[in-house]
Amino acid sequence: MTVPVLTARGLTYRVAPHVTLLDGVDVSVRAGGITGVLGPNGAGKSTLLRLVVGALSPEAGRLRLHGTDVATMSRRERARTVAFVAQDSPTEVSMDVLDVVLLGRTPHLGAFAADSPADVELAMDALERTGAAHLAQRDIATLSGGERQRVHLARALAQEPQVLVLDEPTNHLDVAAQLQVLDLIHAVAAAGTGVLVAMHDLDQAARTCDDLLVLHDGRTAGSGTAAEVLTTDLIGAVWGVGAEWVSTSGGRALILSRLGVPIT
């Protein structure tokens, strides 16, 4: 079995003595694997991701990259391994899109080093992969939310991470763009990068992810494969909805309904 690139054990985060946002959560990401994090609003998904990327510091627990405790790593070392795309990245500063994507190369540059032609090529390739190459010379402040999301995803890819962390990557995107991003996530994983992704759509998560972690009130409600985790009982307990898996020509699809309302 593939050794995880990233492992977290017992991650706990509190904002007050009696307000715990995350309580003893374990998660791992394998090279070439996609681990999905699911849960209703307020379950702790974004908190977990921000702990993983170092935006927050855990009160308890350990996070390791290739077996090394991240607490012993510099921010630059960590940034060479893990890239993060937030759920929403508002931009107030006027900046060309290509320059935004080139920020992903910063952890790989020496002090005062300028972007090389190779860096620019990597940045343009990342924009091509996210379907945003036509935006390279645009000011990011003029883009829509969905366009900005593609640009920030390209920035993360230009970083050449071993672990890509995504918080609701299909947020603000139309259906066609959502499918493009999900295909891209598969391609990134197929190239050997580990992916940790928070998602809301259970059916998309089941189709996209190799492993799932379900959070509820900051605690682990289930972990494993989609078939193991996304049972009708767990979905009812965590999301408060009825659920039924049905067979389709493409495999299985999840039908949801309000509790007590028959699925037809």
Disulfide bonds with the S-S distance in Angstrom:
none
